[in-house]
Amino acid sequence: MTNADSEFVGPVSEIAPSRGWVALKLRELWAYRELLYFLVWRDIKVRYKQTALGAAWAIIQPFFTMVVFSVFFGSLAKMPSDGIPYPIFAFAALVPWTFFANGLTQASNSLVGNSALIKKVYFPRLAIPIAGVLSNLVDFALAFVVLLLMMVYFKLWPTVAILWLPLLLLLAFVTALGVGLWFSALNVEFRDVRYVVPFLTQFWMFATPVAYPSSLLHEPWRTLYGLNPMAGVVEGFRWALLGNANAPGPLIWASAAAALVILVSGAFYFRRMERTFADVV
Amino acid sequence: MGDLVIRAEGLSKRYRIGAHPRAYRTLRESVVEAAGAPLRWAGAAMRRQLRGAAGENEIWALRDVWFEVHQGEVLGLIGRNGAGKSTLLKILSKITEPSAGRVRVAGRVGSLLEVGTGFHPELTGRENIFLNGAILGMRREEILKRFDAIVDFSEVERFIDTPVKHYSSGMYLRLAFAVAAHLDPEILLVDEVLAVGDIRFQQKCLGKMETVGREGRTVLFVSHNMPAILRLCERAILLDEGHIVADGQAQPIVARYLNLDQTVQETIAEVEWPHPADAPGEEGVRLKALRLRSASGAPQAEFDVREPIEVEIQFWVLDEAPNVVPMFRVYNEHGVCVFAAAPTHDGLFAGRSRAAGTYTARCRIPGDFMAEGTYALEIAVRTLFPRRFFVPRVKLLNFRVHDRGMGDSVKGEYRGVWPGTVAPVFDWRSEFSPRVESAG
């Protein structure tokens, strides 16, 4: 303790301008975990209020996409599906994809949507986009139940590989959050992001093996394809649940590495921009 | 260990005005760099950019602010809109960063910057208590422990499981204040929460804040409500255009603020001190209340030119005092003293000493006397010989006089500005004769 500190009643914290890159302050984020919990709980609680179909929307979205894909890609275009019935081949990918796409969209708009909070109260801002992605887990769980029912219907039984599922979900979470952090911070200053995100998710879906298998590509291109982290997630889900012989292999490691880079860079960029959020938003 | 809780050292905050200067700049730069762009374009863009960079679209919300706050102080921050008060609280609560300087803080800071921030209309009162508590930094157990006290204070227990979108604005506010008031920070920052809600609830909030102050916690309180500042704060800081203009005892600083800009004053119909201990005054004489009333007796600060204005001064004499007299002066918006009044001929104030007790002096300013405009009422409690002030001269109330143009004031049907410091209706006696007498 310095001399000056002895004039204070207790431990002193300093508020001063920060410059350049700043620490993530994960410890502080952890201290605010209850706030995170309440933000997630609020998002879930409020999401389907005043909707006629309520939580059914969590299922309708991926299910009908699956139906459309099955008709056009499966039946008409005769898209190969690694020997798995096309509907479940598509649905096993659409469930994690929907989680990712909705999580990304919600995280990207989260700061602007919570501007009243940001301007009036202090808390680690990282909590807002994190809550935006986490609150989609409930929708994911509902769609996942439908996926399990479809597996029973198609008499497909998972192998021990199913134990990898939580990690694959984590990979989807990390990717959605990483991209969401970049976009939410950019969105504060450039509202263009609101128009970019729907576009991007659409393009990204076609760049991800949702409607087609990644086995269309040969090595080393397939591993390179894994740099799109969602390719790893989607192929991983099929492998873990449907016993797909085409194990993702090195593709998944490329995905994990790419996702980590996006998350870490996104988090630092977010923290760097954070100091102006309350002034600009 | 000292007793310092806050020390601000050269605190400054700069805002850029204009939506997104950086975005525009990149756009212009790319225009300038584009090879095929006509020179005229590039030149214009560069000129615009240079003008923009000159700093004319920057404002300093705070500039080189230094102050210290000690434990248990209740400090009032006053100043006009845009003086930097709210910016200062935002920096202290870490919502925004200073642009220069630093502030050192010892203890947990809780802020009440806007009542009801983070309330969600679709959630019930109960759910919002938990959500809002978490947003304000309370732990779950803390909220659970104080839940009953919060509901009790808010007076909405019957609707606690109803979504707050069905609440009246009063209920909404009470619940929101109740949550924030049960925060337990060592330093509490309060911004203008009393601007809303009915008088009874405002009094309740003020009472709660007084309790917080008495518990030895530090409170920084921003308000335009001068009576509230005088009631709560022993010390005040007056900010103007981002600078500290005055720092010290609340009472003279409030008086100075009220003089600072006569044209932007809000009207204030009454001030009251519930306890002699914290009321202004010296040596056994204390100001109790100051009120403006309409003819019907209701406190009022907006008057019609035709109606009389009743000024009421109440003061305590705690032990026998010399022959003090309450007096007041009325100043118009140009700072001119329109008149001074004292109960010179009132028998109550004739004696050579004053017995202990409560004195109430009422003076009626007749209707059709004050001109249209905004006035400040300055009071004092003093002896005339020798000239000695027991309650020093201080401007505490503001009121306004309007002419609604009904045709029965001195202006009649005239719609323009009627000149003069006062606007009395005099008796006129006029005659007419049909003869025109020739000079010859």
Interface residues (C-beta under 8 A of the other chain):
Chain A: A4 S6 E7 F8 V9 G10 P11 V12 S13 E14 I15 A16 P17 S18 Y32 E34 L35 Y37 F38 L39 W41 R42 K45 V46 K49 Q50 A116 L117 I118 K119 K120 V121 Y122 F123 E189 F190 R275 A278 D279 V280
Chain B: M1 G2 D3 L4 V5 R7 Y15 H20 R22 A23 Q71 K90 I91 L92 S93 K94 I95 T96 E97 P98 S99 A100 G101 R102 V103 R104 V105 A106 G107 S111 L113 E114 T117 G118 H120 E122 L123 E127 F130 L131 A134 I135 L136 G137 R139 R140
